[in-house]
């Protein structure tokens, strides 16, 4: 027989797209349309519905970037349509390939209730399931003309990403605003053909594929292309047998969950996300009402809170659907945050604020962490996920790796402390599944744990900018439930999937072969550790200030009865948590978003400072004694952690400054001696006790290096490996001055380079082994990457970098492709290169990225000439200048503080990192304050606060920071009625009771990197 496969598939494709889909809404009449163009920002729906309207003609261009246009659509259902389902069909000028990235609209009835939303893949509005004929129709559309910023030629520089720079020209032209009969049988035929056409494309040439192809030909033979609605049923009958053939016993099982990834801000501002969420959820509520088994999952308490506040008419529908178990709150976080950069406390608050919201509004907790789309996952996360009470973790982003294919899809992920959490990556490699035949087959083909497990998850629906699941997707799911040749698809809560997967992994007896230990490093988007410096700086600053504000407010409450500012602190934390969203903190949003993030961070700073000042004032009372309040977890300047004490005189001898004949300087104190050359570079930094020099012989440290940085795509996200191939060392100093100020040796260096300039104030304080650099850069570069390099005379096999509640080690070599891919990695407050007995740390106040290279000199140097000398070069990532999506990224004045810690181990680096950004504050008052909480024996303080439930209980979070066992105590210096261990989010846990000694002390044994949360009832 002749091979007619391409003839049949070509025929089916053409008839489907050109004839059958258009016939779904075949018979139509135009609606009368009026409009009102709103200048500037949107207005609440009640105002929008009341706006005066003017006549509008379909085909008239509308919608400047970021504008809102209200349309009123009116008409009457033709009498002859009685008994038929009728829909309004609206095409605002859509590009069907980009739902969520362009114009969209929410549809209201005149009474203000919502129907659903309109987007490129969802252009209908139900009017009547069975029309009576002649009924009046009135619909109002709140249409947003958001500009397309990422399209067929992505990553081009654009000014449309901010309302202040966008052009006023209309972006869209409406094509259709009609009433139409919905031909359900034609819609079903279209889905039948689409499912079969996509399925056969994935099948080998064999009986099943051939039978499907013949059925398609048979169906198309009986379909009259001039009378499609009248002949659709006959065509469907020809397909019935191949659609009824059941799936194989061993078919892969797909747990589908309706979804719309909605970035809380990205190529749109936060205010637009509020409306995006309302649009998507109203459509999902409508789809839930029209189906029996479809379930829709949505993460991010913040997004629910927005709907509740701004679109109460949609909120009621969400609440109803949640109560019915069809709308599934997922993830338990405030937002889908970045997890690499937030502090441990901030991640704890992502969970506690998220779960508290779900508990308060829906009376439920979520059981897993849902993070399909952030840029790598911290190795501290498994412990935090487990200790917050979650059972599972979900992502898929690691499928974006540039080099290495991740070896698992369902596995145990083990963190730095040994905690394991059951983790799943959908083998479909997407969080925006359309349930296409290709995706379904890919899930089945790629699933790595098929030996021991039966299924995978598919998040189904348009996403990034929202949109969600369509009736076409639910129609496909129905056909794929049990279909020969395909994986089986069913709608299911992810909890049910994870419970089954856990059982299968354990029952297989091979669960231990599916374990991944350590960070989930994303081999892409590495520059998100550096882009949009001010946003990152605000995050680091406010994480510290809020923890400080809580500690002083809790102390003031326990000691003086001062009112604890629960509400204020919640509101401030929620702002910081929102700014940790995975396109805000990583610096990958439009200019508008980052302009607002910087302003929000400034407002959080002011709010936190006010709480701190108020609390300290209450605590120290009236008086004129000069006091120092120490906000850090370690004693500083003679003041204990979280204590206030009279400022003592200097105990260490003043630092000295000596000018050298060649124009350089020597800065020295009792601990270290640092030599700068005439250009202000560090040529030597000697630890006086050991005599070891931190700087490699003949090398210079604190050298600024400027790289060309133009990645192949994803400008704000990516730095590509080749960036290292071109580099300019900024060696020229315009001016170098030196002085000793109040016992501190100070050298100031000014440099001009390219179109920019910078000033570094390099200081060595008495009694400190940290050479500090305060830097101000007037940055006017495009597509450049600024690093500062420290070639260290340390043979380090690993470099340790701080993460949440501890650190992780990364090897310094590039033996395998996995290590080679990690050419830019993450840190929090410190990074340490160490060999036994001597290490050098780098601390910082707002840096998150660094890289390490090793060089071996065969010549060798003293003390062993002829023996290879290893130099470990650590470089901090300071500034970038990508031009998409924000063409002005990081331009203007930027500040950094960092320090070289000469002679450090992990304990010293931890302490130096913790104190570097939490220096004592000076104030005047009556008396000092003994700390409310003290710790001993290798126990490190993380938070001291009052309990979220507003009971007045004191919550103290501690951790083991050094990766070893700790045996110590936590003492509360206030009358204590009892204590217990609670979860990371302050829930009771099994066997949580702990004994409290008469002096308020609790004995604490911690395993390596363990986080422990204690709750004290105060007497
Ligand atoms: Zn995202």
Boltz pocket constraint, residues with backbone or C-beta under 6 A from the ligand:
constraints:
  - pocket:
      binder: B
      contacts: [[A, 261], [A, 262], [A, 263], [A, 373], [A, 464], [A, 582]]
      max_distance: 6.0
